[in-house]
Amino acid sequence: MAIGHQKAEDKGQIRNHELSACGFTDKPHNALGSYDLANDKEQIRNTKDKTMSPIQINDTTLRDGEQSAGVAFTVAEKVIFASLMDSIGVHELEVGIPAMGSIEAEAITEISNLGLQTLLTGWNRAVRSDIDASLACGLERVHISVPVSEIQIAVKFQGNCERVFKQLRDTISYALDRGLYISVGGEDSSRADDKFLLDVALAAQDYGASRFRFCDTVGILDPLTTYSKVQELVSKLTIPVEMHTHNDFGMATANALAGVRAGATSVNTTVNGLGERAGNAALEEVVMGLKRIYGMNIGIDTTRFKEISEFIVEASGCDIPPWKAIVGDNAFAHESGIHGHGVLQNPATYEPFSPEEVGRERRLVIGKHSGKHLVTSFLDKYGIALSLEETRSLIDAVRDLSVELKRGLTPDELLNLIPNH
C-alpha cells in the first residue's frame, strides 16, 4: 500500500474529473559578511531524516540531466554520483528510466543495492510495463508522467483526453497494488488549460498518488506566472506539489523558487543546470537561493558543491562558463578597482556569501580594470613598495599588457613590469 494514501476505489472518492476531460520567515543574508559556516555544518550533521526538511530536493541529473544532447554516463559514473549526492544530504534522486533496460537498468539496480539514505525514484510512462521495469530494478518509488497540454496530448495520445485519465488510473492502481510510492507529473503543465491541469492533479490525488509534479517542460514561464499557477494547485490539493522547471528563457531557478514561495515543497534540480536544450534548475543555485535568500538550511552540505560540479563536468563532457552562478570560476573573482578595494576591506561588499560555503576560494585578479589598492595589496605580499608615481606607471603598463594578451596577468608577468625588479 502506498505511503499515506489508499486506493481511490477503497475510499470511494473518485470525482468526475474524467467527465470534464475535453509561510516563510524571510531571513536575508548577513549584510556585514559574518558567515557562520561552522553553524551550517552543524545543522547539516543534525539533519538525519531526509523527509524532515521543509523543502525536498529531488535531483534529476541522472535522468533529465543525462537527457542533455550528447551526454551519456557510464554505470560507474552513475553509481559514484548517487553516492556523492547521498553523502551531501540530497533528499531524493530520480535515478533514470528503468524501461530503457540494458545499461540503464543495470545502473539503476546497482544504485538501488547501495543502501543509500537518499530516496530513489524511477521515471515511468503511464503503462504497466514501465512499472514492472521499475520493480525489476528494486525501486520502491515511481514517478508516472502523463501529458496535460493540448499539443502533448495530440502527439502522444492522439488528442484523446479521456485516455489521460484511463491510463493514469490504471497505472496508479497497478503500482499501488505492488506497494509503491507514487508521484505523478503533468508534462507541459505550463501550457495546459488550467482547469484541465487541476482535473488531472485532483484525479491523480484521488487515485492514490502521493505527490504531483508541475512541469514547465519548455521553460516558458516567468516567476510571477509560475507563482500564480502553482499557488492555485497547492490551494486545491492535499498532496505535495513538486517543481520541475527548464531554462529556455533563463528563468529555471527563479521559477523553481517562485513555486516554493507559492507552496511547493519539492524541487527537481540538476547539477550545473545540466539538461535538455537550455537545461534545468541548477542544484547549487536552488539550494543556495533557499539558504541565503529565504534563510532555509535544508540539510545539504553546500561546501562540496564545487567537487560535485567538477565531477559532472568530467562525466558529461560539458564545461560550465566562468560566470556560472555559485560554482563558476569567476563567481568569487574580483578585478575592477572599485570591487577589489571593497573586497580587500570587507568581502561582503561584493559577495553575497563566503566562497568557502560552496567549496570555492576568493580570487583577486590583476588585469585591465585593476586599481591602485589591488595592485598595492599584491605587491605587499612580495615586500615591494613603490611610490605613487611608480604605482601609476605600473597600472598603465598592466592595462596595456592585459589588453594585448586579452586576459588578466600572472604574478610573474606583473612582477616583470616593475623596473629593476
Buried (B, 14 or more C-beta within 10 A) or exposed (E): EBEEBEBBBEEEEBEEBBEEBEEEEEEEBBEEBEBEEEEBBEBBEEBEEBEEBEBBBBBBBBBBBBBBEEBEBEBEBBBBBBEBBBBBBBBBBBBBBBBBEEBBBBBBBBBBEEEBEBBBBBBBBBBBEBBBBBBBBBBBBBBBBBBBBBEBBEEBBEEBBEBBBBBBBBBBBBBBEBEBBBBBBBBBBBBBEEEBBBBBBBBBBBBBBBBBBBBBBBBBBEBEBBBEBBBBBBEEBEBBBBBBBBBBBEBBBBBBBBBBBBBBBBBBBBBBBBBBEBBBBBBBBBBBBBBBBBEBBBBBBBBBBBEBBBBBBEBBEBEBEEEBBBBBEEBBBBBBBBBBBBBBEEBBBBBBBBBBBBBBEBBBBBBBBBBBBBBBBBBEEEEBEBEEEEBEBBBEBBBEBBEEEEEBBEEEBBBEBBEEE
